[in-house]
Amino acid sequence: MEECRAEHGLSPIGLLARAGALGPRSTLVHAVHLDDSDLAAIGGARAVVCACPTTERDLGDGVFPADRLLAAGARLALGVDSCVEVDLLAEARALEGHLRLAQQARGVLGREGEPRDALARRLHGFASAGGMASLGLPGGALAPGEPADMVALDLGDPALAGAGADDLLACAVFSSGRSAVRHVWVAGEPVVRDRQPARLDASAAVGEARRALERLARDA
């Protein structure tokens, strides 16, 4: 950021805005360190900002300012670009959890007077519809005309055991892990069935990848 300001007299966000490269089809990844002018530019452009809280925590980059971005009018999505953990629901709860630590308050992304599951729905939306909007694609909801991208969770998983209809989504967002995911469909086609890849032999794929790495190591 300092180098960009020294070269152009603007922050990276300011430079994008001046170049006309910041708009509703833009997706900014991470965007942790923002000043007030950056926030105004992103919100005014209705750009999407993709947070990857696990990476931001692992690298010590800082706390993603989700509350300030939303207040400015930005749209949010969640992504995974970490080798530490690949779990989109973990990213959703980390988005809120990091803000709670930083601000020493609960429900930072919630709103007063909302239904009890509203925060979970909002975080789930960042992980689903937010990601599809970032790609310029429909999806993120179970509704007629949507592409039928779905995940089925095992209600017998310990993280969800005992959850009722009123708190099931909150338990899924704030408690469940990858072990709870039983089936996955993309565009209506199964890609995971009973926790196993539906389109390939996982053991064979891992074995082939290992052999390819061994060949690369020998040829290096």
C-alpha positions as CSV (number, residue, x, y, z in Angstrom):
1,M,0.0,0.0,0.0
2,E,2.8,2.4,0.9
3,E,4.5,1.7,-2.4
4,C,1.3,2.4,-4.3
5,R,0.8,5.7,-2.5
6,A,4.4,6.7,-3.2
7,E,4.1,5.9,-6.9
8,H,0.6,7.2,-7.6
9,G,-0.4,9.3,-4.7
10,L,-3.4,7.0,-4.1
11,S,-4.2,3.8,-2.3
12,P,-4.7,0.6,-4.5
13,I,-8.4,1.1,-4.2
14,G,-8.2,4.8,-5.1
15,L,-6.0,3.8,-8.1
16,L,-8.6,1.2,-9.3
17,A,-11.4,3.8,-8.9
18,R,-9.5,6.4,-10.9
19,A,-8.8,3.9,-13.7
20,G,-12.5,3.0,-13.9
21,A,-11.7,-0.5,-12.9
22,L,-14.0,-0.5,-9.8
23,G,-17.6,-1.4,-10.3
24,P,-20.4,-3.9,-9.5
25,R,-18.6,-6.6,-11.5
26,S,-15.4,-6.1,-9.5
27,T,-14.3,-8.6,-6.8
28,L,-11.6,-7.5,-4.3
29,V,-9.9,-10.3,-2.4
30,H,-8.9,-9.8,1.2
31,A,-9.0,-5.9,1.3
32,V,-8.2,-5.8,5.0
33,H,-6.4,-2.5,5.2
34,L,-8.9,0.2,4.1
35,D,-9.3,3.9,4.9
36,D,-12.5,5.9,4.8
37,S,-12.0,6.9,1.2
38,D,-11.4,3.3,0.2
39,L,-14.6,2.2,1.9
40,A,-16.6,5.0,0.2
41,A,-15.2,4.0,-3.2
42,I,-15.9,0.3,-2.8
43,G,-19.4,0.9,-1.4
44,G,-20.2,3.5,-4.0
45,A,-19.2,1.1,-6.7
46,R,-21.3,-1.7,-5.2
47,A,-18.2,-4.0,-5.6
48,V,-17.9,-7.4,-4.0
49,V,-15.2,-8.0,-1.5
50,C,-14.2,-11.6,-0.9
51,A,-13.0,-12.3,2.6
52,C,-10.8,-15.3,3.4
53,P,-10.6,-15.1,7.3
54,T,-8.6,-18.3,7.8
55,T,-5.8,-17.0,5.5
56,E,-6.0,-13.5,7.0
57,R,-5.6,-15.1,10.5
58,D,-2.9,-17.5,9.4
59,L,-0.7,-14.8,7.8
60,G,-1.4,-12.2,10.5
61,D,-2.8,-9.8,7.9
62,G,-5.5,-8.4,10.2
63,V,-9.2,-8.5,10.8
64,F,-11.4,-8.2,7.8
65,P,-13.6,-5.0,8.3
66,A,-16.9,-6.6,7.3
67,D,-19.0,-4.3,9.4
68,R,-17.5,-1.2,7.9
69,L,-17.7,-2.5,4.3
70,L,-21.4,-3.4,4.7
71,A,-22.1,0.0,6.2
72,A,-20.4,1.6,3.2
73,G,-22.6,-0.4,0.8
74,A,-20.2,-3.1,-0.4
75,R,-21.3,-6.7,-1.0
76,L,-19.5,-9.5,0.7
77,A,-18.5,-13.0,-0.4
78,L,-16.4,-15.7,1.3
79,G,-13.5,-17.7,-0.2
80,V,-10.9,-20.2,0.7
81,D,-7.3,-19.8,-0.4
82,S,-5.5,-21.5,2.5
83,C,-3.7,-24.7,2.9
84,V,-4.5,-24.6,6.6
85,E,-8.2,-25.4,6.4
86,V,-10.8,-25.7,3.6
87,D,-14.2,-25.2,5.1
88,L,-16.5,-22.4,3.9
89,L,-18.7,-22.5,7.0
90,A,-15.6,-22.1,9.2
91,E,-14.8,-19.0,7.1
92,A,-18.3,-17.7,7.8
93,R,-18.1,-18.0,11.5
94,A,-14.5,-16.7,11.5
95,L,-15.7,-13.5,9.8
96,E,-18.0,-12.7,12.8
97,G,-15.6,-14.3,15.4
98,H,-12.6,-12.1,14.4
99,L,-14.7,-9.0,14.7
100,R,-16.0,-10.1,18.2
101,L,-12.4,-10.5,19.4
102,A,-11.3,-7.1,17.9
103,Q,-14.3,-5.2,19.3
104,Q,-15.0,-7.2,22.4
105,A,-18.7,-7.5,21.5
106,R,-21.0,-10.2,20.3
107,G,-23.2,-10.1,17.2
108,V,-21.1,-7.5,15.4
109,L,-22.7,-8.2,12.1
110,G,-26.2,-8.6,13.6
111,R,-28.8,-5.9,13.8
112,E,-30.9,-5.0,16.7
113,G,-34.4,-6.5,16.8
114,E,-33.7,-9.1,14.1
115,P,-34.9,-12.7,14.4
116,R,-32.5,-14.9,16.3
117,D,-31.3,-16.7,13.2
118,A,-30.8,-13.6,11.1
119,L,-27.0,-13.4,11.7
120,A,-26.6,-17.1,10.7
121,R,-28.6,-16.4,7.6
122,R,-26.5,-13.4,6.7
123,L,-23.2,-15.3,7.1
124,H,-24.6,-18.2,5.1
125,G,-25.6,-15.7,2.4
126,F,-22.0,-14.5,2.2
127,A,-20.8,-18.1,1.7
128,S,-23.5,-18.9,-0.9
129,A,-25.2,-16.2,-2.8
130,G,-22.3,-13.8,-2.2
131,G,-19.9,-16.1,-3.9
132,M,-22.1,-16.6,-6.9
133,A,-22.7,-12.9,-7.2
134,S,-18.9,-12.4,-7.2
135,L,-18.7,-14.8,-10.2
136,G,-21.5,-13.0,-11.9
137,L,-23.6,-16.2,-11.8
138,P,-27.1,-17.0,-10.5
139,G,-27.4,-19.2,-7.4
140,G,-27.1,-19.3,-3.7
141,A,-30.7,-20.2,-2.9
142,L,-33.0,-23.1,-3.3
143,A,-35.7,-21.7,-5.6
144,P,-37.2,-22.3,-9.0
145,G,-34.7,-21.3,-11.8
146,E,-31.7,-21.5,-9.5
147,P,-28.9,-24.0,-10.5
148,A,-29.5,-26.6,-7.8
149,D,-26.1,-26.3,-6.0
150,M,-26.9,-28.0,-2.7
151,V,-25.2,-29.5,0.3
152,A,-26.9,-32.0,2.6
153,L,-25.7,-32.2,6.2
154,D,-26.0,-35.2,8.4
155,L,-28.4,-34.3,11.2
156,G,-26.9,-37.1,13.3
157,D,-23.5,-35.4,13.3
158,P,-22.5,-34.4,16.9
159,A,-22.4,-30.7,16.0
160,L,-26.1,-30.8,14.9
161,A,-27.5,-33.4,17.3
162,G,-30.5,-32.0,19.1
163,A,-30.9,-29.0,16.8
164,G,-34.5,-28.1,16.0
165,A,-36.0,-26.2,13.1
166,D,-35.6,-22.9,14.8
167,D,-31.9,-23.2,15.4
168,L,-30.7,-25.6,12.8
169,L,-29.2,-23.0,10.5
170,A,-27.4,-21.3,13.4
171,C,-26.0,-24.7,14.5
172,A,-24.8,-25.4,10.9
173,V,-23.1,-22.1,10.6
174,F,-21.6,-21.7,14.1
175,S,-21.0,-25.3,15.0
176,S,-20.7,-27.8,12.2
177,G,-17.6,-28.8,10.4
178,R,-16.7,-30.7,7.3
179,S,-17.6,-34.0,9.0
180,A,-21.3,-33.0,8.8
181,V,-21.3,-32.7,5.0
182,R,-22.8,-35.9,3.6
183,H,-23.9,-35.1,0.0
184,V,-23.0,-32.3,-2.4
185,W,-24.7,-31.5,-5.7
186,V,-23.5,-29.0,-8.4
187,A,-26.2,-28.0,-10.9
188,G,-28.2,-30.9,-9.7
189,E,-25.5,-33.4,-10.3
190,P,-24.0,-35.3,-7.4
191,V,-20.3,-34.6,-6.8
192,V,-20.1,-36.1,-3.2
193,R,-22.3,-39.0,-2.2
194,D,-22.1,-40.4,1.4
195,R,-18.9,-38.3,1.9
196,Q,-17.2,-39.9,-1.0
197,P,-16.4,-38.3,-4.4
198,A,-19.1,-39.3,-6.8
199,R,-17.2,-38.6,-10.0
200,L,-13.8,-40.2,-9.4
201,D,-12.0,-42.9,-7.4
202,A,-10.4,-40.9,-4.7
203,S,-7.9,-43.5,-3.8
204,A,-6.8,-43.9,-7.4
205,A,-6.6,-40.1,-7.8
206,V,-4.4,-39.7,-4.7
207,G,-2.2,-42.6,-5.8
208,E,-1.7,-41.1,-9.3
209,A,-1.0,-37.7,-7.8
210,R,1.6,-39.2,-5.5
211,R,3.3,-41.0,-8.4
212,A,3.3,-37.8,-10.4
213,L,5.1,-36.0,-7.6
214,E,7.6,-38.8,-7.2
215,R,8.4,-38.5,-11.0
216,L,8.8,-34.8,-10.6
217,A,11.1,-35.2,-7.7
218,R,13.3,-37.7,-9.6
219,D,13.5,-35.4,-12.6
220,A,14.3,-32.3,-10.6
